[in-house]
Amino acid sequence: MLTPDPLLPSVDFMDDNAPLLVQSANPDQLRELYAWLAEEPDLRGCVQVAEEEPAPGTMGAPVAALEIVLAGGKAIAALASAVVAWLHTRSGEVSIRLNRATKEIEVSAKGVKNLDSDGVADLTRQIVANLGTSDGG
């Protein structure tokens, strides 16, 4: 379980339940992130896989995105912390886009891998600030 960061803003989503989409050019990365997020107690039950229609003659549908319905005061902080932690464990070209209403932020493992703890906290706060509410506030 992630330890709450006292520096992260407390964001209440009771009146703002705009879903957040997580996208990647690589469906396998989304499946791996889904498995990671499923282990986060604050996000259990909030994350769903959005699949594309399977191509004719193929088995299974590719993952198009992860859809996350955030409810509760610290859900965006928990999501941001979990995404940054997951990216920190990745190697190679791993990049994801987080979209919520009209806001979008892209984060890559390359940009996270060499961050110290202050840099990780700053990035987490930046994600929270950018995606905290659907109107950007």
C-alpha positions in Angstrom: 0.0 0.0 0.0 1.2 3.5 -0.8 2.0 5.8 2.0 0.1 9.1 1.7 2.2 12.1 0.9 1.2 15.0 3.2 2.3 17.5 0.5 -0.2 16.2 -2.0 -3.4 18.3 -2.2 -6.5 16.7 -0.9 -9.0 16.6 -3.8 -12.7 15.8 -3.4 -14.4 14.1 -6.3 -17.8 13.7 -4.9 -19.1 16.4 -7.3 -16.7 15.6 -10.1 -16.7 12.0 -11.2 -15.3 12.5 -14.7 -13.6 9.3 -15.7 -9.9 9.3 -16.4 -8.5 7.4 -19.4 -5.1 5.9 -19.5 -3.8 5.2 -23.0 -0.6 3.8 -24.5 0.5 2.8 -28.0 1.3 -0.6 -26.5 -1.7 -2.7 -25.2 0.6 -4.9 -23.2 1.8 -2.0 -21.2 -1.8 -1.2 -20.3 -2.4 -4.7 -19.2 0.7 -4.6 -17.0 -0.5 -1.2 -15.5 -3.9 -2.6 -14.9 -2.5 -5.5 -12.9 -0.4 -3.0 -10.9 -3.3 -0.7 -10.2 -5.5 -3.7 -9.2 -3.1 -4.2 -6.3 -3.6 -0.7 -5.0 -6.2 -0.8 -2.2 -7.4 2.8 -2.9 -8.1 2.0 -6.5 -9.7 -1.4 -6.3 -12.9 -1.5 -8.2 -12.3 1.8 -9.9 -10.2 0.5 -12.9 -11.7 -1.1 -15.9 -10.2 -2.3 -19.2 -11.7 -0.7 -22.3 -11.1 -3.1 -25.2 -11.3 -2.5 -29.0 -13.3 -4.8 -31.2 -11.1 -7.8 -32.1 -9.9 -7.9 -35.7 -11.5 -10.7 -37.8 -9.5 -13.9 -37.4 -7.8 -12.9 -34.2 -8.3 -14.2 -30.7 -9.1 -11.7 -28.0 -9.6 -8.0 -28.1 -6.7 -5.5 -27.7 -6.8 -3.1 -24.8 -7.7 0.4 -26.0 -7.4 2.1 -22.6 -7.9 1.8 -18.9 -10.9 3.7 -17.6 -10.7 4.9 -14.0 -13.7 6.3 -12.2 -12.3 8.3 -9.3 -14.4 8.7 -6.2 -13.2 9.7 -2.8 -10.9 12.5 -1.6 -7.6 10.9 -2.3 -8.2 8.8 -5.4 -6.3 11.0 -7.8 -3.3 11.2 -5.5 -3.4 7.4 -5.1 -3.6 7.0 -8.9 -0.8 9.5 -9.6 1.5 7.8 -7.0 0.8 4.3 -8.4 1.4 5.4 -12.0 4.7 7.1 -11.1 5.8 4.1 -9.1 4.9 1.7 -11.9 6.8 3.8 -14.5 9.8 3.9 -12.2 10.0 0.1 -12.5 9.8 0.1 -16.3 12.7 0.1 -18.7 12.8 1.0 -22.3 10.3 3.1 -24.2 7.2 3.1 -22.0 4.9 6.1 -22.3 1.3 6.6 -21.1 -1.2 9.4 -21.6 -3.6 10.3 -18.8 -6.8 12.1 -20.0 -9.6 13.5 -17.9 -12.2 15.7 -19.6 -10.2 18.4 -21.4 -6.9 17.8 -19.5 -4.1 15.5 -20.7 -0.7 14.7 -19.5 1.9 12.3 -21.0 4.5 10.6 -18.7 7.3 8.2 -19.8 9.5 5.8 -17.9 12.5 7.6 -19.4 11.4 10.8 -17.6 10.8 8.9 -14.3 13.6 6.4 -14.1 16.3 8.7 -12.9 14.2 10.9 -10.6 15.2 11.1 -6.9 12.5 11.0 -4.2 11.9 14.8 -4.5 11.5 14.5 -8.3 9.0 11.7 -7.9 7.0 13.7 -5.4 7.1 16.8 -7.7 5.9 14.7 -10.7 3.1 13.1 -8.6 2.0 16.6 -7.5 2.1 17.8 -11.1 -0.2 14.9 -12.2 -2.6 15.7 -9.4 -2.6 19.4 -10.2 -3.2 18.7 -13.9 -5.9 16.1 -13.6 -7.5 16.9 -10.2 -10.7 18.3 -11.6 -12.3 18.1 -15.0 -12.2 21.8 -15.3 -8.5 22.0 -14.3 -9.2 23.6 -10.9 
